[in-house]
C-alpha cells in the first residue's frame, strides 16, 4: 500500500504542472521525440528534459534513446492508477451525497407531518 501511495504522490506531483500536462497531452497522440515535445513550448531543451525527468520518475512516461534521438511514450498504467484513486473518491462522495439527500428528504417529510398537527 505504501509503494502505491508513493507512486500516486509522484503521479499527482507530475500532473500538477501545466507544462507536463501539455507534454502528456501531446504524447496521447503517439510517441514523440524530445525535440517534438519541446517545439510548442517556450523554454529551453534543458528545461524540457527536466520536465521529462519528472514524468519518467513518476512512471507516466517512458523514453528510449536510439542514436541521437530520444523518443518518449506515455505509460497508460500510471494514469490508470490515478484514475482508479479518483474514481474511488468520487464513488465515496456520491454515496455520501446520496445519503445526505435521503436524510434531508426524510427530514422534510417529517417536518411536513409535524406542521400539519399544529
Biopython code that builds the backbone (N, CA, C, O; Angstrom):
import numpy as np
from Bio.PDB.StructureBuilder import StructureBuilder

atoms = [
    (1, "UNK", "N", (0.827, -1.195, 0.000)),
    (1, "UNK", "CA", (0.000, 0.000, 0.000)),
    (1, "UNK", "C", (0.866, 1.252, 0.000)),
    (1, "UNK", "O", (0.547, 2.220, -0.690)),
    (2, "UNK", "N", (1.959, 1.250, 0.763)),
    (2, "UNK", "CA", (2.842, 2.410, 0.833)),
    (2, "UNK", "C", (3.487, 2.687, -0.510)),
    (2, "UNK", "O", (3.603, 3.845, -0.911)),
    (3, "UNK", "N", (3.914, 1.632, -1.221)),
    (3, "UNK", "CA", (4.510, 1.813, -2.540)),
    (3, "UNK", "C", (3.520, 2.456, -3.504)),
    (3, "UNK", "O", (3.890, 3.330, -4.287)),
    (4, "UNK", "N", (2.258, 2.022, -3.447)),
    (4, "UNK", "CA", (1.243, 2.595, -4.322)),
    (4, "UNK", "C", (0.987, 4.051, -3.945)),
    (4, "UNK", "O", (0.747, 4.885, -4.818)),
    (5, "UNK", "N", (1.036, 4.360, -2.653)),
    (5, "UNK", "CA", (0.826, 5.722, -2.189)),
    (5, "UNK", "C", (1.946, 6.637, -2.687)),
    (5, "UNK", "O", (1.684, 7.758, -3.122)),
    (6, "UNK", "N", (3.175, 6.170, -2.624)),
    (6, "UNK", "CA", (4.309, 6.947, -3.118)),
    (6, "UNK", "C", (4.184, 7.153, -4.622)),
    (6, "UNK", "O", (4.414, 8.252, -5.127)),
    (7, "UNK", "N", (3.823, 6.105, -5.323)),
    (7, "UNK", "CA", (3.630, 6.189, -6.769)),
    (7, "UNK", "C", (2.535, 7.194, -7.107)),
    (7, "UNK", "O", (2.678, 7.985, -8.039)),
    (8, "UNK", "N", (1.457, 7.162, -6.359)),
    (8, "UNK", "CA", (0.344, 8.082, -6.576)),
    (8, "UNK", "C", (0.780, 9.522, -6.299)),
    (8, "UNK", "O", (0.415, 10.439, -7.035)),
    (9, "UNK", "N", (1.563, 9.715, -5.232)),
    (9, "UNK", "CA", (2.084, 11.048, -4.917)),
    (9, "UNK", "C", (2.932, 11.587, -6.074)),
    (9, "UNK", "O", (2.792, 12.745, -6.469)),
    (10, "UNK", "N", (3.802, 10.744, -6.607)),
    (10, "UNK", "CA", (4.654, 11.169, -7.726)),
    (10, "UNK", "C", (3.829, 11.484, -8.965)),
    (10, "UNK", "O", (4.129, 12.425, -9.701)),
    (11, "UNK", "N", (2.787, 10.692, -9.190)),
    (11, "UNK", "CA", (1.913, 10.925, -10.344)),
    (11, "UNK", "C", (1.230, 12.276, -10.232)),
    (11, "UNK", "O", (1.247, 13.062, -11.180)),
    (12, "UNK", "N", (0.624, 12.555, -9.072)),
    (12, "UNK", "CA", (-0.081, 13.826, -8.914)),
    (12, "UNK", "C", (0.894, 15.005, -8.903)),
    (12, "UNK", "O", (0.551, 16.091, -9.371)),
    (13, "UNK", "N", (2.091, 14.806, -8.381)),
    (13, "UNK", "CA", (3.103, 15.858, -8.427)),
    (13, "UNK", "C", (3.457, 16.168, -9.883)),
    (13, "UNK", "O", (3.581, 17.334, -10.259)),
    (14, "UNK", "N", (3.615, 15.143, -10.687)),
    (14, "UNK", "CA", (3.938, 15.351, -12.099)),
    (14, "UNK", "C", (2.782, 16.027, -12.830)),
    (14, "UNK", "O", (3.005, 16.882, -13.688)),
    (15, "UNK", "N", (1.553, 15.652, -12.499)),
    (15, "UNK", "CA", (0.383, 16.220, -13.158)),
    (15, "UNK", "C", (0.070, 17.646, -12.699)),
    (15, "UNK", "O", (-0.736, 18.339, -13.321)),
    (16, "UNK", "N", (0.708, 18.079, -11.614)),
    (16, "UNK", "CA", (0.424, 19.404, -11.062)),
    (16, "UNK", "C", (0.946, 20.542, -11.933)),
    (16, "UNK", "O", (0.545, 21.692, -11.751)),
    (17, "UNK", "N", (1.823, 20.239, -12.865)),
    (17, "UNK", "CA", (2.432, 21.279, -13.692)),
    (17, "UNK", "C", (1.792, 21.316, -15.079)),
    (17, "UNK", "O", (1.647, 20.283, -15.732)),
    (18, "UNK", "N", (1.414, 22.508, -15.519)),
    (18, "UNK", "CA", (0.740, 22.672, -16.817)),
    (18, "UNK", "C", (1.631, 22.240, -17.990)),
    (18, "UNK", "O", (1.136, 21.671, -18.963)),
    (19, "UNK", "N", (2.909, 22.499, -17.907)),
    (19, "UNK", "CA", (3.822, 22.103, -18.987)),
    (19, "UNK", "C", (3.865, 20.590, -19.126)),
    (19, "UNK", "O", (3.823, 20.059, -20.236)),
    (20, "UNK", "N", (3.947, 19.900, -17.997)),
    (20, "UNK", "CA", (3.984, 18.436, -18.046)),
    (20, "UNK", "C", (2.661, 17.869, -18.553)),
    (20, "UNK", "O", (2.645, 16.884, -19.291)),
    (21, "UNK", "N", (1.554, 18.493, -18.154)),
    (21, "UNK", "CA", (0.257, 18.034, -18.673)),
    (21, "UNK", "C", (0.178, 18.246, -20.180)),
    (21, "UNK", "O", (-0.370, 17.407, -20.895)),
    (22, "UNK", "N", (0.718, 19.355, -20.668)),
    (22, "UNK", "CA", (0.724, 19.613, -22.119)),
    (22, "UNK", "C", (1.568, 18.563, -22.839)),
    (22, "UNK", "O", (1.200, 18.099, -23.919)),
    (23, "UNK", "N", (2.690, 18.194, -22.244)),
    (23, "UNK", "CA", (3.540, 17.171, -22.849)),
    (23, "UNK", "C", (2.804, 15.831, -22.890)),
    (23, "UNK", "O", (2.880, 15.109, -23.884)),
    (24, "UNK", "N", (2.095, 15.502, -21.813)),
    (24, "UNK", "CA", (1.320, 14.257, -21.787)),
    (24, "UNK", "C", (0.225, 14.275, -22.841)),
    (24, "UNK", "O", (-0.015, 13.273, -23.515)),
    (25, "UNK", "N", (-0.434, 15.411, -22.979)),
    (25, "UNK", "CA", (-1.487, 15.518, -23.997)),
    (25, "UNK", "C", (-0.903, 15.256, -25.385)),
    (25, "UNK", "O", (-1.515, 14.573, -26.206)),
    (26, "UNK", "N", (0.273, 15.800, -25.635)),
    (26, "UNK", "CA", (0.920, 15.575, -26.929)),
    (26, "UNK", "C", (1.248, 14.091, -27.101)),
    (26, "UNK", "O", (1.115, 13.549, -28.198)),
    (27, "UNK", "N", (1.670, 13.443, -26.036)),
    (27, "UNK", "CA", (2.031, 12.029, -26.119)),
    (27, "UNK", "C", (0.820, 11.119, -26.251)),
    (27, "UNK", "O", (0.967, 9.967, -26.660)),
    (28, "UNK", "N", (-0.368, 11.598, -25.919)),
    (28, "UNK", "CA", (-1.565, 10.771, -26.123)),
    (28, "UNK", "C", (-1.823, 10.540, -27.610)),
    (28, "UNK", "O", (-2.532, 9.606, -27.984)),
    (29, "UNK", "N", (-1.246, 11.392, -28.454)),
    (29, "UNK", "CA", (-1.394, 11.229, -29.909)),
    (29, "UNK", "C", (-0.363, 10.252, -30.481)),
    (29, "UNK", "O", (-0.413, 9.903, -31.660)),
    (30, "UNK", "N", (0.564, 9.819, -29.636)),
    (30, "UNK", "CA", (1.569, 8.855, -30.072)),
    (30, "UNK", "C", (2.947, 9.251, -29.596)),
    (30, "UNK", "O", (3.131, 10.354, -29.082)),
    (31, "UNK", "N", (3.926, 8.365, -29.757)),
    (31, "UNK", "CA", (5.296, 8.650, -29.340)),
    (31, "UNK", "C", (5.825, 9.910, -30.017)),
    (31, "UNK", "O", (5.441, 10.247, -31.137)),
    (32, "UNK", "N", (6.717, 10.597, -29.305)),
    (32, "UNK", "CA", (7.303, 11.820, -29.852)),
    (32, "UNK", "C", (8.732, 11.957, -29.360)),
    (32, "UNK", "O", (9.078, 11.498, -28.271)),
    (33, "UNK", "N", (9.548, 12.591, -30.173)),
    (33, "UNK", "CA", (10.923, 12.866, -29.758)),
    (33, "UNK", "C", (10.911, 14.044, -28.787)),
    (33, "UNK", "O", (9.941, 14.798, -28.713)),
    (34, "UNK", "N", (12.001, 14.185, -28.050)),
    (34, "UNK", "CA", (12.123, 15.312, -27.126)),
    (34, "UNK", "C", (12.031, 16.629, -27.904)),
    (34, "UNK", "O", (11.422, 17.587, -27.429)),
    (35, "UNK", "N", (12.622, 16.677, -29.075)),
    (35, "UNK", "CA", (12.561, 17.875, -29.912)),
    (35, "UNK", "C", (11.117, 18.198, -30.283)),
    (35, "UNK", "O", (10.711, 19.359, -30.235)),
    (36, "UNK", "N", (10.342, 17.181, -30.652)),
    (36, "UNK", "CA", (8.932, 17.391, -30.977)),
    (36, "UNK", "C", (8.154, 17.894, -29.768)),
    (36, "UNK", "O", (7.294, 18.766, -29.897)),
    (37, "UNK", "N", (8.453, 17.349, -28.600)),
    (37, "UNK", "CA", (7.776, 17.790, -27.378)),
    (37, "UNK", "C", (8.145, 19.225, -27.027)),
    (37, "UNK", "O", (7.315, 19.981, -26.522)),
    (38, "UNK", "N", (9.384, 19.592, -27.294)),
    (38, "UNK", "CA", (9.861, 20.937, -26.944)),
    (38, "UNK", "C", (9.355, 22.010, -27.900)),
    (38, "UNK", "O", (9.214, 23.170, -27.512)),
    (39, "UNK", "N", (9.085, 21.638, -29.127)),
    (39, "UNK", "CA", (8.742, 22.608, -30.177)),
    (39, "UNK", "C", (7.648, 23.599, -29.763)),
    (39, "UNK", "O", (7.848, 24.803, -29.919)),
    (40, "UNK", "N", (6.502, 23.144, -29.243)),
    (40, "UNK", "CA", (5.445, 24.117, -28.914)),
    (40, "UNK", "C", (5.653, 24.866, -27.587)),
    (40, "UNK", "O", (4.870, 25.751, -27.243)),
    (41, "UNK", "N", (6.695, 24.512, -26.857)),
    (41, "UNK", "CA", (6.910, 25.105, -25.539)),
    (41, "UNK", "C", (7.919, 26.243, -25.605)),
    (41, "UNK", "O", (8.913, 26.164, -26.327)),
    (42, "UNK", "N", (7.657, 27.288, -24.853)),
    (42, "UNK", "CA", (8.553, 28.451, -24.819)),
    (42, "UNK", "C", (9.579, 28.264, -23.709)),
    (42, "UNK", "O", (9.578, 28.990, -22.715)),
    (43, "UNK", "N", (10.460, 27.276, -23.896)),
    (43, "UNK", "CA", (11.502, 27.014, -22.899)),
    (43, "UNK", "C", (12.658, 26.291, -23.559)),
    (43, "UNK", "O", (12.541, 25.785, -24.675)),
    (44, "UNK", "N", (13.767, 26.251, -22.856)),
    (44, "UNK", "CA", (14.965, 25.611, -23.387)),
    (44, "UNK", "C", (14.790, 24.094, -23.433)),
    (44, "UNK", "O", (13.931, 23.535, -22.751)),
    (45, "UNK", "N", (15.598, 23.454, -24.231)),
    (45, "UNK", "CA", (15.595, 21.998, -24.315)),
    (45, "UNK", "C", (15.959, 21.392, -22.957)),
    (45, "UNK", "O", (15.430, 20.349, -22.572)),
    (46, "UNK", "N", (16.863, 22.054, -22.238)),
    (46, "UNK", "CA", (17.254, 21.574, -20.908)),
    (46, "UNK", "C", (16.057, 21.588, -19.952)),
    (46, "UNK", "O", (15.890, 20.659, -19.162)),
    (47, "UNK", "N", (15.230, 22.623, -20.017)),
    (47, "UNK", "CA", (14.036, 22.695, -19.157)),
    (47, "UNK", "C", (13.048, 21.590, -19.533)),
    (47, "UNK", "O", (12.426, 20.985, -18.660)),
    (48, "UNK", "N", (12.908, 21.332, -20.821)),
    (48, "UNK", "CA", (12.033, 20.254, -21.277)),
    (48, "UNK", "C", (12.539, 18.921, -20.733)),
    (48, "UNK", "O", (11.750, 18.090, -20.282)),
    (49, "UNK", "N", (13.840, 18.719, -20.777)),
    (49, "UNK", "CA", (14.426, 17.473, -20.255)),
    (49, "UNK", "C", (14.156, 17.324, -18.753)),
    (49, "UNK", "O", (13.928, 16.212, -18.277)),
    (50, "UNK", "N", (14.180, 18.432, -18.005)),
    (50, "UNK", "CA", (13.881, 18.362, -16.574)),
    (50, "UNK", "C", (12.421, 17.952, -16.341)),
    (50, "UNK", "O", (12.127, 17.153, -15.452)),
    (51, "UNK", "N", (11.521, 18.502, -17.142)),
    (51, "UNK", "CA", (10.120, 18.105, -17.029)),
    (51, "UNK", "C", (9.953, 16.631, -17.386)),
    (51, "UNK", "O", (9.203, 15.913, -16.726)),
    (52, "UNK", "N", (10.642, 16.184, -18.418)),
    (52, "UNK", "CA", (10.577, 14.773, -18.792)),
    (52, "UNK", "C", (11.111, 13.868, -17.684)),
    (52, "UNK", "O", (10.592, 12.772, -17.471)),
    (53, "UNK", "N", (12.133, 14.318, -16.987)),
    (53, "UNK", "CA", (12.688, 13.531, -15.884)),
    (53, "UNK", "C", (11.628, 13.339, -14.790)),
    (53, "UNK", "O", (11.521, 12.257, -14.212)),
    (54, "UNK", "N", (10.856, 14.378, -14.511)),
    (54, "UNK", "CA", (9.782, 14.261, -13.515)),
    (54, "UNK", "C", (8.721, 13.276, -14.005)),
    (54, "UNK", "O", (8.258, 12.424, -13.248)),
    (55, "UNK", "N", (8.342, 13.401, -15.277)),
    (55, "UNK", "CA", (7.343, 12.492, -15.847)),
    (55, "UNK", "C", (7.828, 11.048, -15.826)),
    (55, "UNK", "O", (7.051, 10.134, -15.552)),
    (56, "UNK", "N", (9.102, 10.840, -16.114)),
    (56, "UNK", "CA", (9.656, 9.478, -16.101)),
    (56, "UNK", "C", (9.738, 8.928, -14.680)),
    (56, "UNK", "O", (9.430, 7.759, -14.450)),
    (57, "UNK", "N", (10.150, 9.759, -13.729)),
    (57, "UNK", "CA", (10.270, 9.265, -12.349)),
    (57, "UNK", "C", (8.902, 8.928, -11.759)),
    (57, "UNK", "O", (8.799, 8.098, -10.856)),
    (58, "UNK", "N", (7.862, 9.566, -12.268)),
    (58, "UNK", "CA", (6.507, 9.257, -11.799)),
    (58, "UNK", "C", (5.943, 8.018, -12.485)),
    (58, "UNK", "O", (4.935, 7.466, -12.045)),
    (59, "UNK", "N", (6.589, 7.582, -13.559)),
    (59, "UNK", "CA", (6.113, 6.421, -14.299)),
    (59, "UNK", "C", (5.112, 6.764, -15.391)),
    (59, "UNK", "O", (4.606, 5.868, -16.067)),
    (60, "UNK", "N", (4.818, 8.051, -15.572)),
    (60, "UNK", "CA", (3.849, 8.455, -16.590)),
    (60, "UNK", "C", (4.400, 8.357, -18.005)),
    (60, "UNK", "O", (3.650, 8.180, -18.965)),
    (61, "UNK", "N", (5.713, 8.474, -18.123)),
    (61, "UNK", "CA", (6.359, 8.481, -19.442)),
    (61, "UNK", "C", (7.563, 7.561, -19.408)),
    (61, "UNK", "O", (8.248, 7.438, -18.393)),
    (62, "UNK", "N", (7.806, 6.918, -20.539)),
    (62, "UNK", "CA", (8.999, 6.096, -20.729)),
    (62, "UNK", "C", (9.716, 6.636, -21.959)),
    (62, "UNK", "O", (9.089, 6.910, -22.983)),
    (63, "UNK", "N", (11.025, 6.787, -21.853)),
    (63, "UNK", "CA", (11.770, 7.251, -23.030)),
    (63, "UNK", "C", (12.861, 6.253, -23.378)),
    (63, "UNK", "O", (13.338, 5.484, -22.542)),
    (64, "UNK", "N", (13.228, 6.301, -24.637)),
    (64, "UNK", "CA", (14.236, 5.375, -25.158)),
    (64, "UNK", "C", (15.107, 6.157, -26.131)),
    (64, "UNK", "O", (14.610, 6.885, -26.990)),
    (65, "UNK", "N", (16.414, 5.992, -25.977)),
    (65, "UNK", "CA", (17.326, 6.699, -26.860)),
    (65, "UNK", "C", (17.848, 5.738, -27.919)),
    (65, "UNK", "O", (18.417, 4.693, -27.604)),
    (66, "UNK", "N", (17.647, 6.106, -29.174)),
    (66, "UNK", "CA", (18.160, 5.348, -30.309)),
    (66, "UNK", "C", (18.986, 6.325, -31.136)),
    (66, "UNK", "O", (18.456, 7.262, -31.733)),
    (67, "UNK", "N", (20.276, 6.089, -31.157)),
    (67, "UNK", "CA", (21.167, 7.030, -31.836)),
    (67, "UNK", "C", (21.169, 8.345, -31.086)),
    (67, "UNK", "O", (21.441, 8.386, -29.886)),
    (68, "UNK", "N", (20.864, 9.422, -31.798)),
    (68, "UNK", "CA", (20.837, 10.749, -31.169)),
    (68, "UNK", "C", (19.420, 11.181, -30.805)),
    (68, "UNK", "O", (19.220, 12.286, -30.302)),
    (69, "UNK", "N", (18.444, 10.325, -31.051)),
    (69, "UNK", "CA", (17.050, 10.698, -30.821)),
    (69, "UNK", "C", (16.485, 9.983, -29.603)),
    (69, "UNK", "O", (16.560, 8.759, -29.501)),
    (70, "UNK", "N", (15.926, 10.746, -28.692)),
    (70, "UNK", "CA", (15.231, 10.184, -27.528)),
    (70, "UNK", "C", (13.738, 10.280, -27.809)),
    (70, "UNK", "O", (13.191, 11.367, -27.993)),
    (71, "UNK", "N", (13.088, 9.110, -27.839)),
    (71, "UNK", "CA", (11.655, 9.039, -28.115)),
    (71, "UNK", "C", (10.911, 8.728, -26.825)),
    (71, "UNK", "O", (11.303, 7.847, -26.060)),
    (72, "UNK", "N", (9.835, 9.464, -26.600)),
    (72, "UNK", "CA", (9.036, 9.322, -25.377)),
    (72, "UNK", "C", (7.683, 8.713, -25.702)),
    (72, "UNK", "O", (7.093, 8.970, -26.751)),
    (73, "UNK", "N", (7.212, 7.896, -24.765)),
    (73, "UNK", "CA", (5.899, 7.264, -24.890)),
    (73, "UNK", "C", (5.171, 7.406, -23.556)),
    (73, "UNK", "O", (5.785, 7.390, -22.490)),
    (74, "UNK", "N", (3.875, 7.541, -23.638)),
    (74, "UNK", "CA", (3.065, 7.611, -22.426)),
    (74, "UNK", "C", (2.907, 6.198, -21.861)),
    (74, "UNK", "O", (2.837, 5.224, -22.611)),
    (75, "UNK", "N", (2.852, 6.098, -20.542)),
    (75, "UNK", "CA", (2.641, 4.821, -19.862)),
    (75, "UNK", "C", (1.226, 4.832, -19.266)),
    (75, "UNK", "O", (1.014, 5.393, -18.191)),
    (76, "UNK", "N", (0.269, 4.223, -19.950)),
    (76, "UNK", "CA", (-1.132, 4.301, -19.510)),
    (76, "UNK", "C", (-1.394, 3.728, -18.117)),
    (76, "UNK", "O", (-2.330, 4.158, -17.444)),
    (77, "UNK", "N", (-0.592, 2.777, -17.681)),
    (77, "UNK", "CA", (-0.831, 2.154, -16.370)),
    (77, "UNK", "C", (-0.741, 3.167, -15.241)),
    (77, "UNK", "O", (-1.546, 3.126, -14.312)),
    (78, "UNK", "N", (0.222, 4.073, -15.305)),
    (78, "UNK", "CA", (0.369, 5.081, -14.243)),
    (78, "UNK", "C", (-0.858, 5.987, -14.197)),
    (78, "UNK", "O", (-1.332, 6.334, -13.115)),
    (79, "UNK", "N", (-1.366, 6.365, -15.346)),
    (79, "UNK", "CA", (-2.583, 7.178, -15.380)),
    (79, "UNK", "C", (-3.775, 6.379, -14.867)),
    (79, "UNK", "O", (-4.671, 6.936, -14.233)),
    (80, "UNK", "N", (-3.787, 5.096, -15.136)),
    (80, "UNK", "CA", (-4.877, 4.234, -14.690)),
    (80, "UNK", "C", (-4.941, 4.173, -13.166)),
    (80, "UNK", "O", (-6.029, 4.162, -12.591)),
    (81, "UNK", "N", (-3.792, 4.132, -12.519)),
    (81, "UNK", "CA", (-3.757, 4.094, -11.050)),
    (81, "UNK", "C", (-4.343, 5.382, -10.478)),
    (81, "UNK", "O", (-5.118, 5.341, -9.523)),
    (82, "UNK", "N", (-3.977, 6.523, -11.057)),
    (82, "UNK", "CA", (-4.530, 7.808, -10.607)),
    (82, "UNK", "C", (-6.033, 7.858, -10.870)),
    (82, "UNK", "O", (-6.797, 8.339, -10.034)),
    (83, "UNK", "N", (-6.450, 7.368, -12.017)),
    (83, "UNK", "CA", (-7.871, 7.360, -12.362)),
    (83, "UNK", "C", (-8.666, 6.497, -11.375)),
    (83, "UNK", "O", (-9.762, 6.874, -10.960)),
    (84, "UNK", "N", (-8.114, 5.347, -11.005)),
    (84, "UNK", "CA", (-8.788, 4.472, -10.042)),
    (84, "UNK", "C", (-8.948, 5.174, -8.700)),
    (84, "UNK", "O", (-10.006, 5.091, -8.076)),
    (85, "UNK", "N", (-7.899, 5.870, -8.252)),
    (85, "UNK", "CA", (-7.948, 6.581, -6.981)),
    (85, "UNK", "C", (-9.022, 7.670, -7.026)),
    (85, "UNK", "O", (-9.800, 7.814, -6.082)),
    (86, "UNK", "N", (-9.066, 8.432, -8.114)),
    (86, "UNK", "CA", (-10.069, 9.493, -8.271)),
    (86, "UNK", "C", (-11.474, 8.895, -8.300)),
    (86, "UNK", "O", (-12.383, 9.424, -7.660)),
    (87, "UNK", "N", (-11.658, 7.810, -9.029)),
    (87, "UNK", "CA", (-12.976, 7.176, -9.109)),
    (87, "UNK", "C", (-13.437, 6.649, -7.757)),
    (87, "UNK", "O", (-14.623, 6.721, -7.434)),
    (88, "UNK", "N", (-12.505, 6.118, -6.964)),
    (88, "UNK", "CA", (-12.870, 5.660, -5.624)),
    (88, "UNK", "C", (-13.362, 6.823, -4.773)),
    (88, "UNK", "O", (-14.361, 6.694, -4.065)),
    (89, "UNK", "N", (-12.664, 7.966, -4.838)),
    (89, "UNK", "CA", (-13.092, 9.153, -4.078)),
    (89, "UNK", "C", (-14.449, 9.640, -4.580)),
    (89, "UNK", "O", (-15.305, 10.016, -3.779)),
    (90, "UNK", "N", (-14.653, 9.636, -5.893)),
    (90, "UNK", "CA", (-15.930, 10.069, -6.475)),
    (90, "UNK", "C", (-17.062, 9.170, -5.974)),
    (90, "UNK", "O", (-18.118, 9.660, -5.574)),
    (91, "UNK", "N", (-16.838, 7.865, -5.996)),
    (91, "UNK", "CA", (-17.869, 6.934, -5.528)),
    (91, "UNK", "C", (-18.199, 7.156, -4.054)),
    (91, "UNK", "O", (-19.365, 7.109, -3.663)),
    (92, "UNK", "N", (-17.172, 7.396, -3.238)),
    (92, "UNK", "CA", (-17.396, 7.664, -1.817)),
    (92, "UNK", "C", (-18.239, 8.923, -1.633)),
    (92, "UNK", "O", (-19.200, 8.921, -0.864)),
    (93, "UNK", "N", (-17.885, 9.988, -2.333)),
    (93, "UNK", "CA", (-18.616, 11.247, -2.188)),
    (93, "UNK", "C", (-20.025, 11.149, -2.751)),
    (93, "UNK", "O", (-20.958, 11.714, -2.181)),
    (94, "UNK", "N", (-20.191, 10.445, -3.857)),
    (94, "UNK", "CA", (-21.545, 10.269, -4.388)),
    (94, "UNK", "C", (-22.411, 9.508, -3.397)),
    (94, "UNK", "O", (-23.582, 9.842, -3.216)),
    (95, "UNK", "N", (-21.854, 8.496, -2.759)),
    (95, "UNK", "CA", (-22.590, 7.754, -1.731)),
    (95, "UNK", "C", (-22.943, 8.643, -0.548)),
    (95, "UNK", "O", (-24.063, 8.593, -0.040)),
    (96, "UNK", "N", (-21.982, 9.459, -0.107)),
    (96, "UNK", "CA", (-22.245, 10.388, 0.996)),
    (96, "UNK", "C", (-23.338, 11.384, 0.626)),
    (96, "UNK", "O", (-24.230, 11.658, 1.428)),
    (97, "UNK", "N", (-23.269, 11.922, -0.582)),
    (97, "UNK", "CA", (-24.267, 12.898, -1.014)),
    (97, "UNK", "C", (-25.638, 12.248, -1.186)),
    (97, "UNK", "O", (-26.657, 12.870, -0.887)),
    (98, "UNK", "N", (-25.672, 11.010, -1.663)),
    (98, "UNK", "CA", (-26.943, 10.291, -1.770)),
    (98, "UNK", "C", (-27.575, 10.105, -0.392)),
    (98, "UNK", "O", (-28.774, 10.320, -0.216)),
    (99, "UNK", "N", (-26.756, 9.701, 0.585)),
    (99, "UNK", "CA", (-27.279, 9.516, 1.950)),
    (99, "UNK", "C", (-27.752, 10.841, 2.534)),
    (99, "UNK", "O", (-28.771, 10.887, 3.223)),
    (100, "UNK", "N", (-27.018, 11.919, 2.263)),
    (100, "UNK", "CA", (-27.430, 13.232, 2.733)),
    (100, "UNK", "C", (-28.759, 13.639, 2.100)),
    (100, "UNK", "O", (-29.638, 14.169, 2.780)),
    (101, "UNK", "N", (-28.903, 13.395, 0.809)),
    (101, "UNK", "CA", (-30.159, 13.698, 0.122)),
    (101, "UNK", "C", (-31.326, 12.927, 0.707)),
    (101, "UNK", "O", (-32.413, 13.474, 0.895)),
    (102, "UNK", "N", (-31.097, 11.647, 0.994)),
    (102, "UNK", "CA", (-32.146, 10.824, 1.597)),
    (102, "UNK", "C", (-32.508, 11.344, 2.982)),
    (102, "UNK", "O", (-33.683, 11.412, 3.341)),
    (103, "UNK", "N", (-31.500, 11.707, 3.752)),
    (103, "UNK", "CA", (-31.744, 12.245, 5.102)),
    (103, "UNK", "C", (-32.540, 13.543, 5.029)),
    (103, "UNK", "O", (-33.500, 13.723, 5.779)),
    (104, "UNK", "N", (-32.154, 14.441, 4.141)),
    (104, "UNK", "CA", (-32.862, 15.714, 4.013)),
    (104, "UNK", "C", (-34.302, 15.507, 3.546)),
    (104, "UNK", "O", (-35.211, 16.203, 3.998)),
    (105, "UNK", "N", (-34.508, 14.552, 2.642)),
    (105, "UNK", "CA", (-35.867, 14.251, 2.183)),
    (105, "UNK", "C", (-36.701, 13.702, 3.336)),
    (105, "UNK", "O", (-37.875, 14.046, 3.468)),
    (106, "UNK", "N", (-36.109, 12.852, 4.169)),
    (106, "UNK", "CA", (-36.811, 12.312, 5.336)),
    (106, "UNK", "C", (-37.156, 13.429, 6.309)),
    (106, "UNK", "O", (-38.270, 13.484, 6.829)),
    (107, "UNK", "N", (-36.204, 14.314, 6.554)),
    (107, "UNK", "CA", (-36.440, 15.430, 7.473)),
    (107, "UNK", "C", (-37.541, 16.343, 6.938)),
    (107, "UNK", "O", (-38.363, 16.843, 7.706)),
    (108, "UNK", "N", (-37.557, 16.556, 5.649)),
    (108, "UNK", "CA", (-38.578, 17.399, 5.040)),
    (108, "UNK", "C", (-39.962, 16.760, 5.206)),
    (108, "UNK", "O", (-40.930, 17.440, 5.545)),
    (109, "UNK", "N", (-40.043, 15.443, 4.962)),
    (109, "UNK", "CA", (-41.324, 14.741, 5.115)),
    (109, "UNK", "C", (-41.790, 14.780, 6.567)),
    (109, "UNK", "O", (-42.967, 15.018, 6.841)),
    (110, "UNK", "N", (-40.869, 14.547, 7.490)),
    (110, "UNK", "CA", (-41.222, 14.565, 8.918)),
    (110, "UNK", "C", (-41.623, 15.965, 9.345)),
    (110, "UNK", "O", (-42.541, 16.132, 10.148)),
    (111, "UNK", "N", (-40.946, 16.967, 8.817)),
    (111, "UNK", "CA", (-41.283, 18.354, 9.133)),
    (111, "UNK", "C", (-42.651, 18.705, 8.607)),
    (111, "UNK", "O", (-43.389, 19.441, 9.262)),
    (112, "UNK", "N", (-43.016, 18.195, 7.434)),
    (112, "UNK", "CA", (-44.329, 18.451, 6.859)),
    (112, "UNK", "C", (-45.407, 17.819, 7.707)),
    (112, "UNK", "O", (-46.479, 18.399, 7.879)),
    (113, "UNK", "N", (-45.137, 16.607, 8.254)),
    (113, "UNK", "CA", (-46.111, 15.925, 9.113)),
    (113, "UNK", "C", (-46.310, 16.714, 10.400)),
    (113, "UNK", "O", (-47.445, 16.853, 10.857)),
    (114, "UNK", "N", (-45.249, 17.229, 10.994)),
    (114, "UNK", "CA", (-45.340, 17.980, 12.237)),
    (114, "UNK", "C", (-46.046, 19.313, 12.039)),
    (114, "UNK", "O", (-46.748, 19.781, 12.935)),
    (115, "UNK", "N", (-45.868, 19.925, 10.878)),
    (115, "UNK", "CA", (-46.506, 21.200, 10.596)),
    (115, "UNK", "C", (-48.012, 21.034, 10.494)),
    (115, "UNK", "O", (-48.740, 21.963, 10.847)),
    (116, "UNK", "N", (-48.520, 19.885, 10.025)),
    (116, "UNK", "CA", (-49.955, 19.629, 9.861)),
    (116, "UNK", "C", (-50.657, 19.486, 11.212)),
    (116, "UNK", "O", (-51.847, 19.784, 11.318)),
    (117, "UNK", "N", (-49.942, 19.037, 12.241)),
    (117, "UNK", "CA", (-50.572, 18.776, 13.532)),
    (117, "UNK", "C", (-50.690, 20.016, 14.390)),
    (117, "UNK", "O", (-51.420, 20.001, 15.381)),
    (118, "UNK", "N", (-50.008, 21.075, 14.051)),
    (118, "UNK", "CA", (-50.032, 22.263, 14.899)),
    (118, "UNK", "C", (-51.180, 23.130, 14.632)),
    (118, "UNK", "O", (-51.330, 24.170, 15.274)),
]
sb = StructureBuilder()
sb.init_structure("model")
sb.init_model(0)
sb.init_chain("A")
sb.init_seg("    ")
for serial, (resi, resn, name, xyz) in enumerate(atoms, 1):
    if name == "N":
        sb.init_residue(resn, " ", resi, " ")
    sb.init_atom(name, np.array(xyz, "f"), 0.0, 1.0, " ", f" {name:<3s}", serial, name[0])
structure = sb.get_structure()
